[in-house]
């Protein structure tokens, strides 16, 4: 085993058990179960009215789409294009957020009797966002109005080119704007200066939904409602890791209900191919089941197959596309593991104490470098950058930790970049190879300044300690009922994690294709619990008799049977 492989065991986590809710606040929330009071308090919710709104999936502020800056201009221009029969193009991104956004607008215009040109760039040939060749192609096809979704806010020159070629451009994008904004007719982005929309964290598909909502508010169409596309909003929002609070939470909750009740043909077929029961679909189903398969198309080939899946009504076509995406996803998993291992070896052999991980290689596929970077950040708790090094350019994806805003770091090195953009925790860029060393030096210097004195260990937030030996059937039922009320869970509304100490290990075995997962039977007093610990199979080399566990409660369904299972997030040897 190489040094890099030996180090590939995850870092120990710092367990942070949340403080107990104060008595005065507990009394204010007395209408709620004691466990729920603690969970609400841990999420910063201390007001009974706010708590009720949160649990019901409602929001307490106006979600008037016209609060978004320049929305009125966008709606008027779209109405003009529809009325005059002008050619409209929807320009999207190749990830799940971009594809669902594109599908939403394509179907919306179709409901108005307008056929649109859907354009999603090829990741490998064109890269992220607008590009000159695509803009010229659309202009040559006679497009009068181009609407971008999930991209465009940093495409200054490309939007200017579109204007020069006679196209009007409406940019809808949730990514952080740069210092200069694109010269579009309208820019729909709640993060831009002077925008008063209260929800700043809508995903790209959320903004596409708000555009449709605004249009139908001014120009109602019989039988057409913006809520018809809430299923797409839910998928794009969850998979893009938008915070699940406020309006996002409301939209995802409603979208999940639609997915359970009447899924579109493509999603139904994709769920069948993936072995997913949509009747019990939740945010995890989207994030770990459907989302990776939709993303796999753009990572390996073209995202157009994912778009076709979302908008088709044909059973046969949907079945073929679903099988194709499922196959892509399996291939994507294998490629991610291979790149992750090679990238880790490249970094750790050069500098075992690296504060920032950077690895680029011609063999790394552009489509999965982001996933490999994400796994490195998860395992080593460092900002990670993994890229494909081509003949002239390196295209890379970045993932980061809360202590390091990766897009701001890239902004500080922008003079050597061709293009870049993203969020605090994830970003991407293109750089000329002759500038690559300069860029890496710049990023490492910033990382040392920001992280040099920080203890780089991941924090595992724990909602509450639970004594498993005291649980009975009624207690478990109460816990599960209250956990269900927190759905949908995700970023900024995490699924609750509990801790139990001094638990007996009664049985343990490695499971999975590579024996990298751990199946356990745990004992506490007279109680016994089944447990699964994903990616923790390494414990089998030296499994303690008694352990402390951080875990989530879940219902495991297998062969038609359901049983309680502890999904273990972390294990420590008991003292």
matplotlib code that plots the C-alpha trace (Angstrom):
import matplotlib.pyplot as plt

x = [0.0, 1.4, 1.8, -1.0, -3.4, -2.5, -3.5, -6.8, -8.5, -10.9, -9.7, -11.0, -14.0, -14.6, -17.9, -19.8, -22.9, -25.3, -26.1, -29.3, -32.2, -32.6, -35.7, -37.3, -37.1, -38.3, -41.3, -42.0, -42.0, -44.1, -46.6, -44.0, -42.5, -39.4, -37.2, -38.6, -37.9, -34.2, -34.0, -35.6, -33.3, -30.3, -31.5, -31.8, -35.6, -36.8, -40.1, -43.3, -44.8, -41.6, -41.3, -44.9, -44.1, -40.9, -42.5, -45.4, -43.1, -44.4, -42.5, -43.1, -42.2, -43.5, -42.3, -43.5, -41.3, -41.3, -39.1, -36.3, -34.5, -35.3, -38.0, -40.5, -38.2, -37.7, -41.5, -42.3, -39.6, -40.7, -44.3, -43.1, -41.3, -44.3, -46.7, -44.6, -43.6, -39.9, -37.4, -36.5, -33.5, -33.0, -29.3, -28.6, -25.9, -25.0, -25.6, -28.9, -29.8, -29.1, -30.9, -34.0, -34.0, -33.8, -36.6, -38.8, -38.6, -38.9, -42.1, -43.4, -43.0, -44.5, -47.6, -47.9, -47.7, -44.1, -41.3, -38.0, -34.4, -32.8, -29.0, -26.8, -23.0, -20.9, -18.7, -15.7, -15.8, -17.3, -16.9, -19.2, -21.4, -21.8, -19.2, -18.7, -19.2, -22.5, -23.7, -22.8, -24.6, -27.8, -27.6, -27.2, -30.2, -32.3, -32.7, -34.2, -34.2, -31.8, -32.6, -29.9, -30.6, -28.0, -25.3, -24.4, -23.7, -20.0, -20.3, -19.6, -18.1, -20.4, -23.5, -22.0, -21.4, -25.0, -26.2, -23.9, -25.4, -28.9, -30.1, -31.8, -30.5, -32.1, -29.7, -31.1, -28.3, -27.9, -24.1, -22.2, -21.8, -18.4, -17.5, -18.8, -22.3, -23.2, -24.8, -28.1, -31.6, -32.4, -30.4, -32.3, -30.0, -30.9, -27.2, -26.7, -26.4, -29.7, -31.9, -34.5, -35.8, -35.6, -34.5, -30.9, -30.2, -32.6, -31.1, -31.0, -34.2, -35.8, -35.1, -36.5, -39.6, -39.9, -39.6, -42.5, -44.4, -43.9, -45.0, -48.2, -49.0, -49.0, -50.2, -52.4, -52.9, -55.8, -54.7, -51.1, -49.6, -46.0, -46.6, -46.8, -43.0, -42.4, -41.0, -38.2, -37.6, -37.3, -34.8, -32.6, -32.7, -31.7, -29.1, -27.4, -27.1, -29.2, -30.1, -33.3, -34.8, -37.2, -38.6, -36.4, -37.8, -41.3, -40.7, -38.9, -41.6, -44.3, -42.1, -41.6, -45.4, -45.8, -43.1, -44.8, -48.3, -47.8, -44.2, -43.4, -42.7, -38.9, -38.5, -40.7, -38.5, -35.3, -36.5, -37.3, -33.9, -32.3, -34.5, -36.1, -39.6, -41.0, -44.0, -41.5, -39.3, -37.5, -34.7, -32.1, -33.7, -33.1, -29.6, -28.2, -30.6, -32.0, -29.6, -26.3, -27.9, -29.1, -25.7, -23.9, -25.1, -23.2, -20.2, -19.5, -21.2, -23.9, -26.5, -29.0, -29.9, -30.9, -32.9, -34.7, -35.5, -37.2, -39.4, -40.4, -43.8, -42.9, -42.7, -40.2, -37.9, -38.0, -37.1, -34.1, -32.8, -33.2, -31.2, -28.5, -28.2, -28.1, -25.2, -23.4, -23.7, -22.0, -19.2, -19.0, -18.6, -15.6, -13.9, -14.4, -12.7, -9.8, -9.2, -9.6, -7.0, -4.5, -5.0, -4.5, -1.3, 0.0, -0.7, 0.4, 3.6, 4.7, 3.5, 1.9, 0.9, -0.7, -3.2, -4.7, -5.0, -4.2, -3.9, -4.2, -3.5, -4.3, -5.9, -8.5, -11.9, -13.4, -16.7, -15.8, -13.0, -15.5, -16.7, -13.1, -12.4, -15.5, -14.4, -10.9, -12.4, -14.7, -11.8, -9.0, -10.9, -8.9, -9.9, -9.4, -8.8, -8.8, -8.4, -8.0, -4.8, -5.2, -2.7, -3.2, -5.6, -6.4, -10.1, -10.6, -13.3, -12.9, -14.5, -13.9, -14.5, -16.5, -13.2, -12.1, -14.3, -12.9, -14.5, -13.1, -9.7, -10.1, -11.1, -7.8, -6.0, -8.3, -5.5, -4.1, -7.5, -9.4, -12.7, -14.0, -17.0, -18.9, -19.9, -18.2, -17.9, -17.6, -16.2, -14.6, -12.1, -10.1, -6.4, -3.8, -1.1, 1.7, -0.1, -0.9, 2.1, 1.5, -2.2, -1.3, 1.3, -1.3, -4.0, -1.6, -0.4, -4.0, -4.8, -1.7, -2.8, -6.4, -5.9, -2.3, -3.4, -6.7, -7.1, -8.3, -10.5, -14.1, -16.8, -19.7, -22.6, -24.7, -28.2, -28.5, -27.2, -29.6, -29.3, -30.2, -30.8, -33.8, -35.5, -38.8, -41.3, -43.1, -40.0, -38.8, -42.2, -42.1, -38.5, -39.4, -42.6, -40.7, -37.8, -40.4, -41.7, -38.2, -38.3, -37.1, -33.6, -30.4, -28.0, -28.7, -31.5, -29.5, -30.9, -30.5, -27.5, -27.5, -24.8, -24.7, -21.8, -20.4, -22.4, -21.6, -20.5, -22.3, -21.5, -19.6, -18.8, -17.6, -20.1, -20.2, -18.5, -15.1, -15.9, -15.7, -18.9, -19.6, -22.7, -23.1, -25.4, -25.1, -26.3, -27.3, -28.7, -31.5, -31.9, -30.3, -30.0, -29.0, -26.6, -24.8, -21.6, -20.9, -17.2, -16.1, -15.1, -11.6, -12.7, -12.8, -9.0, -9.3, -12.9, -13.3, -15.7, -17.4, -17.8, -19.2, -21.4, -22.8, -25.8, -29.1, -32.3, -33.7, -36.0, -34.3, -36.5, -35.3, -37.2, -40.5, -39.6, -39.0, -36.9, -35.2, -31.6, -28.9, -27.0, -23.6, -21.8, -18.8, -17.3, -14.9, -13.5, -15.4, -13.3]
y = [0.0, 3.4, 6.3, 8.1, 5.1, 4.8, 8.4, 8.0, 7.0, 9.9, 12.5, 12.2, 14.5, 17.0, 16.2, 19.3, 18.5, 21.5, 23.2, 22.3, 24.7, 27.2, 26.7, 30.1, 29.2, 25.7, 27.2, 29.5, 26.4, 24.3, 23.5, 21.3, 17.9, 18.3, 16.7, 19.1, 22.1, 21.1, 20.6, 23.9, 25.7, 24.0, 25.5, 29.0, 28.9, 30.3, 32.0, 29.8, 31.5, 31.1, 27.5, 26.8, 28.4, 26.4, 23.1, 23.8, 24.7, 28.3, 31.6, 34.7, 37.3, 38.3, 36.1, 38.6, 37.8, 41.5, 42.3, 40.8, 43.6, 44.1, 41.4, 43.8, 44.4, 40.7, 40.0, 42.8, 41.6, 38.0, 39.1, 41.1, 38.0, 35.8, 38.2, 38.9, 35.3, 36.0, 33.2, 32.4, 30.4, 29.1, 28.8, 26.5, 24.8, 21.1, 20.3, 19.2, 22.8, 24.0, 21.1, 21.4, 25.2, 24.7, 22.0, 24.3, 27.2, 25.0, 23.4, 26.8, 28.3, 25.2, 25.7, 29.2, 27.6, 28.7, 26.3, 27.4, 26.5, 24.8, 25.1, 23.4, 23.7, 20.6, 20.5, 19.2, 21.3, 24.5, 24.6, 26.4, 29.4, 31.3, 31.1, 33.1, 30.2, 29.3, 32.9, 33.3, 30.0, 31.1, 34.4, 32.7, 30.5, 33.7, 33.8, 37.2, 36.6, 34.5, 33.7, 32.2, 30.0, 29.1, 30.9, 34.2, 36.6, 36.7, 36.3, 40.0, 39.8, 37.0, 39.0, 42.1, 39.9, 38.8, 42.4, 43.3, 40.4, 41.7, 39.5, 40.7, 38.8, 38.1, 36.6, 34.6, 33.3, 32.7, 32.7, 35.6, 38.5, 40.0, 43.7, 44.2, 43.0, 41.7, 44.3, 42.3, 43.8, 42.3, 40.6, 38.4, 37.7, 38.3, 38.7, 41.8, 45.1, 46.9, 43.8, 43.7, 40.2, 38.6, 35.1, 35.4, 31.7, 30.5, 28.0, 28.7, 26.7, 28.7, 31.9, 30.3, 29.5, 33.1, 34.3, 32.1, 33.1, 36.8, 36.3, 34.5, 37.2, 39.8, 37.6, 34.8, 31.7, 29.4, 26.1, 27.1, 27.6, 28.1, 25.4, 22.9, 22.8, 22.5, 19.0, 20.4, 23.2, 20.6, 18.5, 21.4, 23.1, 20.0, 18.7, 22.1, 22.2, 25.4, 26.0, 24.3, 27.1, 30.0, 29.9, 27.1, 24.9, 25.7, 25.1, 21.8, 20.6, 21.3, 19.8, 16.5, 16.2, 16.5, 13.9, 11.5, 12.1, 12.4, 12.1, 13.0, 10.1, 10.7, 10.9, 7.8, 5.9, 7.1, 6.1, 2.6, 2.3, 3.3, 1.1, 4.2, 4.2, 7.7, 7.1, 7.8, 10.3, 12.8, 15.3, 12.5, 10.6, 13.7, 14.4, 10.9, 9.0, 11.0, 14.0, 12.1, 10.3, 13.5, 15.0, 12.0, 12.8, 16.1, 14.7, 11.9, 12.9, 15.6, 16.9, 17.0, 13.4, 14.5, 17.4, 15.0, 12.7, 15.5, 16.8, 13.6, 12.1, 9.0, 5.9, 4.1, 7.1, 7.7, 4.1, 4.1, 7.5, 6.4, 3.2, 5.3, 7.8, 4.9, 3.4, 6.7, 7.0, 3.7, 4.7, 8.0, 6.4, 4.3, 7.3, 9.4, 6.8, 6.4, 10.2, 10.7, 8.2, 9.5, 13.1, 12.3, 10.5, 13.4, 15.9, 13.9, 12.6, 16.2, 17.7, 15.5, 18.6, 20.5, 23.1, 23.3, 20.2, 20.9, 18.2, 18.4, 15.8, 15.0, 11.8, 13.4, 13.8, 17.3, 15.7, 14.2, 16.4, 18.2, 15.0, 14.0, 17.4, 17.0, 13.6, 15.0, 17.9, 15.5, 13.1, 15.6, 18.7, 20.9, 23.1, 20.8, 21.7, 18.9, 19.7, 18.3, 19.6, 19.9, 21.0, 24.7, 25.1, 23.5, 23.3, 22.7, 22.3, 23.5, 22.4, 24.1, 24.2, 26.8, 28.5, 29.3, 31.1, 29.6, 32.0, 35.0, 33.3, 32.9, 36.5, 37.5, 35.6, 36.6, 38.3, 34.9, 33.2, 33.0, 32.6, 31.6, 31.6, 29.8, 30.0, 30.1, 26.3, 25.4, 27.0, 26.3, 28.0, 27.8, 28.9, 28.9, 26.3, 28.9, 30.6, 27.5, 27.6, 31.3, 30.5, 27.6, 29.8, 32.5, 30.2, 28.4, 31.8, 32.8, 29.4, 29.7, 33.2, 32.1, 28.6, 28.5, 28.9, 27.0, 23.5, 21.7, 19.0, 18.6, 19.4, 17.0, 18.9, 16.6, 17.7, 15.7, 12.8, 9.8, 6.9, 3.9, 1.6, 3.8, 3.7, 1.7, 1.5, 4.6, 6.7, 5.5, 6.3, 9.8, 10.4, 9.3, 11.4, 14.5, 13.9, 13.5, 17.0, 18.5, 17.3, 18.3, 18.3, 19.4, 22.3, 24.7, 22.4, 19.2, 15.9, 15.6, 13.7, 12.1, 10.6, 7.6, 6.6, 3.2, 1.1, -2.6, -4.0, -7.3, -8.1, -6.4, -7.2, -5.4, -5.0, -3.5, -4.1, -3.2, -4.1, -0.4, -0.2, -1.5, -3.5, -3.6, -5.0, -2.7, -3.3, -1.0, -2.7, -5.0, -3.2, -4.2, -2.1, -2.7, -0.1, 0.8, 2.9, 3.9, 4.3, 3.1, -0.5, 0.2, -0.2, -4.0, -4.0, -3.1, -3.0, -2.0, -4.0, -0.7, 2.4, 5.9, 6.6, 9.6, 8.6, 9.3, 7.3, 5.9, 3.2, 0.5, -1.2, -4.5, -7.3, -5.8, -5.5, -2.3, -1.9, 0.8, 1.3, 3.6, 5.3, 6.0, 9.1, 8.6, 6.0, 6.4, 3.9, 4.3, 5.4]
z = [0.0, -1.0, 1.4, -0.4, 0.0, 3.6, 4.2, 2.4, 5.6, 6.5, 9.1, 12.6, 13.2, 15.9, 17.5, 18.5, 20.5, 20.4, 23.7, 25.4, 24.6, 27.5, 29.7, 28.7, 25.0, 25.6, 27.4, 24.4, 22.1, 24.5, 21.8, 20.1, 21.2, 23.5, 20.8, 18.2, 20.4, 20.6, 16.8, 16.1, 18.5, 16.9, 13.5, 15.0, 15.2, 18.5, 17.7, 17.8, 14.7, 12.7, 13.9, 12.6, 9.3, 9.0, 9.7, 7.4, 4.6, 4.3, 4.1, 6.1, 3.4, 0.0, -2.9, -5.5, -8.5, -9.5, -6.5, -8.6, -10.3, -14.0, -13.9, -15.4, -18.4, -18.9, -18.9, -21.3, -23.8, -23.6, -24.2, -27.3, -28.6, -28.1, -29.6, -32.7, -33.2, -32.8, -32.4, -28.8, -27.5, -24.0, -23.2, -20.2, -18.3, -18.4, -14.8, -13.2, -12.2, -15.7, -17.4, -15.2, -15.8, -19.5, -19.5, -17.4, -19.9, -23.0, -21.6, -20.5, -23.9, -25.5, -23.3, -24.9, -28.4, -28.9, -29.9, -28.6, -29.4, -26.4, -26.3, -23.8, -24.4, -24.5, -21.4, -23.3, -26.5, -25.2, -21.4, -18.9, -19.8, -23.0, -25.8, -28.9, -31.3, -29.8, -29.8, -33.5, -34.3, -32.6, -34.3, -37.7, -36.9, -36.6, -32.8, -31.7, -28.0, -26.0, -22.3, -20.2, -17.3, -14.6, -16.4, -18.0, -15.2, -15.9, -19.7, -20.4, -23.8, -25.0, -24.1, -25.8, -28.9, -28.9, -28.8, -31.7, -33.7, -33.1, -30.3, -27.1, -24.1, -20.7, -18.2, -15.3, -13.1, -9.4, -9.3, -7.8, -10.2, -10.9, -10.6, -14.2, -15.2, -18.6, -20.9, -21.1, -21.6, -18.2, -15.5, -13.1, -10.2, -6.5, -5.6, -7.7, -6.1, -5.7, -5.9, -3.1, -3.5, 0.0, -1.0, -2.2, -2.5, -5.1, -7.5, -11.2, -11.7, -8.9, -10.9, -14.1, -12.1, -10.9, -14.5, -15.5, -12.4, -13.2, -16.9, -16.0, -13.4, -16.1, -19.0, -17.6, -19.7, -19.2, -17.9, -17.4, -13.9, -12.8, -10.2, -13.1, -13.0, -9.3, -9.8, -11.9, -9.3, -6.5, -8.4, -9.5, -6.2, -4.1, -6.5, -6.8, -3.0, -2.5, 1.1, 2.1, 4.1, 3.3, -0.2, -1.4, 1.3, 0.3, -3.4, -2.8, -0.4, -3.0, -5.8, -3.9, -3.4, -7.2, -7.8, -5.5, -6.8, -10.6, -11.8, -15.4, -17.7, -17.9, -14.1, -13.6, -16.1, -14.5, -11.0, -12.4, -13.9, -10.6, -8.4, -6.7, -5.2, -6.0, -3.7, -0.9, -2.7, -0.4, -0.8, -0.4, -3.3, -5.5, -4.2, -4.2, -6.6, -9.5, -9.4, -10.1, -13.0, -14.6, -14.0, -15.5, -19.0, -19.1, -17.3, -19.8, -23.1, -23.7, -21.2, -24.1, -23.3, -19.8, -21.2, -23.6, -20.8, -18.8, -21.6, -23.4, -23.1, -25.0, -22.9, -25.2, -25.5, -21.8, -21.0, -23.4, -22.1, -18.5, -19.1, -20.8, -17.9, -15.4, -17.4, -17.5, -13.8, -13.1, -15.5, -13.8, -10.3, -11.5, -13.2, -10.1, -7.8, -10.2, -10.5, -6.8, -5.9, -8.5, -7.5, -3.8, -4.6, -6.7, -3.9, -0.9, -2.4, -3.2, 0.2, 2.9, 4.8, 1.9, 3.0, -0.5, -2.8, -6.5, -9.1, -12.9, -15.5, -19.2, -18.1, -15.8, -17.5, -17.3, -16.6, -13.2, -11.9, -9.7, -8.1, -7.4, -5.9, -3.7, -2.4, -1.6, 0.3, 2.2, 3.1, 3.9, 4.8, 2.5, -0.5, -3.5, -7.1, -9.8, -13.4, -16.9, -18.5, -22.2, -24.9, -24.3, -21.4, -18.0, -17.1, -13.3, -10.7, -7.1, -3.9, -0.5, 3.2, 5.2, 6.3, 2.7, 0.1, -3.1, -5.6, -3.8, -3.9, -7.7, -8.0, -6.4, -9.1, -11.9, -13.9, -15.0, -15.6, -18.9, -17.1, -13.7, -11.4, -8.7, -5.1, -1.7, -1.6, -5.3, -8.4, -11.8, -14.0, -17.2, -17.3, -20.0, -19.2, -19.3, -16.4, -14.4, -12.1, -11.4, -10.5, -8.2, -6.4, -6.0, -4.6, -2.3, -0.9, -0.2, 1.4, 3.7, 4.7, 5.4, 6.8, 8.1, 11.8, 11.5, 12.8, 9.6, 11.0, 9.9, 12.4, 12.9, 14.4, 16.7, 17.6, 20.8, 22.8, 23.0, 25.4, 23.2, 26.1, 27.2, 23.8, 23.4, 20.6, 21.6, 21.8, 18.4, 16.9, 18.4, 17.1, 13.5, 13.5, 14.5, 12.1, 9.2, 10.0, 9.3, 5.7, 3.2, 4.8, 3.2, 3.2, 6.1, 7.3, 7.8, 8.7, 12.5, 13.8, 17.3, 19.4, 21.7, 23.9, 25.1, 22.6, 22.4, 19.0, 18.8, 15.2, 12.4, 8.7, 5.7, 2.8, -0.6, -4.0, -2.6, 1.1, 1.9, 4.0, 7.4, 8.6, 12.3, 15.0, 18.1, 21.6, 24.4, 27.5, 26.3, 23.0, 19.7, 16.6, 13.0, 11.6, 8.4, 8.2, 4.6, 3.6, 7.0, 6.2, 7.3, 10.9, 10.3, 10.7, 14.4, 15.5, 19.2, 21.4, 22.5, 20.4, 20.5, 17.4, 15.7, 13.5, 11.9, 12.3, 9.1, 7.9, 5.8, 3.2, 1.7, 0.1, 1.1, 4.7, 6.7, 9.8, 11.9, 11.0, 12.4, 9.6, 11.2, 10.3, 12.5, 14.9, 17.8, 20.2, 23.5, 26.5]

ax = plt.figure().add_subplot(projection="3d")
ax.plot(x, y, z, "-o")
ax.set_aspect("equal")
plt.show()
